[in-house]
Amino acid sequence: MLFFRCFLLFYGTIGDFMYAAIIISHFFILMCCFYCYCKILNLNDLFFRLRILFTFSALALACALCFIHFIVYPIAMFFILLTFYIFITLFTKTNWHTSLNAAIISIAMSLVSFTISSFIFSTLVFLMYSYIDINNLVVIKLLNGFLQYFMIHIPFQFKRMKKGMPFLYDLQLNNIGTCISLLILICYIAASISNTSDNDYLPFIIPLFLIFPCALLLISWWRAIITRNYRRKLQQFEMQKLKNELVQKEQEITRLLENNKALAQIIHRDNKLIPAMELAVNTFLQNQNTLSPHQLKEQGLALAAHLQTMSQERKFNLTEYQTNGQPLASTGICAVDAVLQLMYQRALQEQIDYNLRITENIKTTALQSLSEEDFSHLLADLIENAFIAMSDVADKKILINLGRMGNHLSVEISDNGQPFSPEIFQDFGLKAHTTHAGNGGSGIGLMDIWKLKKKYRASLVITEYAPGTYSYTKQISLIFDAKKHYIIQTYRRRELGQIRFRDDLYIFPC
């Protein structure tokens, strides 16, 4: 039973406890609460500004709790929760409802870290009982507190948990996480006030070990909520994308209707002029025997001049129609427009169906997101890679879509070229890979794209469409939202799932 006696030592139920040891325990519990609260609500700036103030406040509060501790421990814990809640809410100016959720969860996490650190230290004391002065509680409590403060940082080091629990702003007080946290608090109090004078450790052990599954439930709930919210945001992203595509389709339909109207006007005019000229030519041929050479020459020259004028007008009208029919637009950024025009000329030479769509005036948004030089460089690399991917395709198509996703610049390049190999997904931005070395591909363009993504903290989304479902095979999107996501939406999720991928890569079905 020596191990349980060592463990009880950390919980304050037996032993020659000094006031200093109790103060140290409460101080570290409060400091861990403060850290958890700021991380949970993503108040990192406030944490650095208020930590000195809160350190002194926590020390003063711990001294006050030391006296309550010996009277009724549940009252002490309630006082901790209430005081911490009022203090942190006032200083962070957080909504009272959200703050209460965050405060309860923070205290629960702090108590879990205290329990785990106490378990570790009691194990060490048990193993080294002959070499440790168990009565030197101040030193032991200090070491235990530092370990507790170190351990409270661990959950926030995981990728999905780094930003805390921003979803608490939208949750009610009776949410699952708060209920689990209250259960942890009850188990901790039950273990702390258990009577072990008769060496009956069950009242202490049972609630104590209930804390661990509750902590796992809390972490699981946390991850589940984050995953659910991430998928919801992804769905919203897809919905916004579909809405943008719908707007583009409507604009395309409007443009085609206008083009058809213009073409109908040309045909209507020609339907009148061509029969008239046909009649004039026939009349000229019939009368050529009755005309003098001088008259014949004059009428022939007049007829030829009229035909030439008609031909030039028709050529002008058709040229104007074709020019208006092209979806080329201007961004208003000189270097970017130059790249788009250059790539358009190349597309004409290589017989590529080149479509450029600019949904709105993006000049201001674009220049706020990245420099003019980097924007033109990015477009050149993306379009060049699309041209190379389509080198072996008969009916080549490319769609360049420049617009905004929310308040952020969005660059989308779609083509019907060959799909990416799994190795490219795995090594994107890490190694220079290409599947089109024979057609001029080097993989350098992909490396440059990743460098610009990293430089501007942009999100990269690669979408692969199943054969026969869309006129394009894939789409590369860069959204300058400072979120740094790397997402692949593909119909090949099962195939790609067999390869070991990076930690920063998310794969979703398409």
Number of C-alpha atoms within 10 A of each C-alpha: 8 11 16 17 18 22 21 23 21 26 19 18 19 16 14 12 16 14 15 14 20 23 24 22 22 24 23 26 26 26 22 25 27 25 20 27 28 21 24 23 19 16 16 14 10 13 18 12 10 14 15 11 10 20 16 12 17 24 18 13 20 24 19 16 22 21 15 16 20 12 11 11 18 18 14 20 20 12 16 20 18 14 14 22 21 14 13 20 19 12 11 14 10 14 11 13 15 19 23 22 23 28 26 26 25 27 28 28 25 26 25 25 24 25 22 18 23 25 19 15 20 24 16 14 20 18 12 11 15 9 8 13 12 16 13 13 21 18 14 20 22 15 15 25 24 12 19 25 21 13 18 22 15 12 15 16 11 10 10 15 17 14 17 20 19 15 14 21 15 9 15 12 17 9 11 15 24 23 16 21 26 17 18 28 23 17 19 24 20 19 24 21 16 17 16 16 9 6 10 12 17 13 15 22 15 13 20 19 14 15 25 15 11 20 20 12 16 22 16 13 15 18 15 12 16 19 13 11 13 13 13 12 12 14 12 12 14 12 12 14 14 12 12 17 14 12 13 16 12 12 15 15 12 12 16 14 12 15 17 14 12 18 16 12 13 15 13 11 12 14 11 10 14 13 11 12 15 11 12 13 15 11 11 16 12 10 10 15 10 9 12 10 11 9 12 17 13 12 16 16 12 12 16 13 12 13 15 12 12 16 12 12 12 16 12 12 16 15 12 12 17 12 11 15 16 13 14 17 14 17 18 12 17 12 15 21 16 13 17 21 14 12 18 18 14 15 18 11 9 12 13 20 14 20 17 18 18 18 16 10 14 20 16 12 16 22 14 13 20 15 12 17 12 15 19 19 18 23 20 19 17 22 21 17 23 24 25 19 23 22 17 13 14 11 11 21 22 23 19 22 20 21 24 21 16 11 11 19 23 22 23 19 21 24 25 24 23 17 15 14 12 17 16 17 18 16 15 18 20 12 14 15 21 20 17 17 11 10 13 13 18 16 19 16 22 24 19 17 22 19 15 18 22 15 12 18 18 24 19 23 19 20 21 23 19 14 11 8 8 11 13 19 19 22 21 18 20 23 26 25 18 15 12 18 18 20 19 21 18 19 16 17 15 11 10 17 11 9 11 10 16 12 8 10 13 13 19 14 12 13
